[in-house]
Amino acid sequence: MLNTQWRKSSKSGPNGACVEARLSVTGVEVRDSKDVSGPTLHATTGEWRELLAISRHGSR
């Protein structure tokens, strides 16, 4: 694991209902900001890019 900090979007609201992400050695980890000690979701770099592309442009 890289020593990276969790980040959330600057567009996130103040209520804490956000997802946070950080880099890992093999991709990206994502977690719920309301449960920082809870489980994380791991995506490879390619999967993360695909997710971002879909979220920006809709389903492929």
CORMOZI-V737727 format. One record per helix or strand of 3 or more residues. SS is the DSSP state (A for helix, B for strand). FROM is the first residue (numbers start at 1). TO is the last residue. If there is no record, write none. Layout:
<<SS:FROM:TO> <SS:FROM:TO>>
//
This chain:
<<B:19:24> <B:27:32> <B:41:44> <A:45:57>>
//
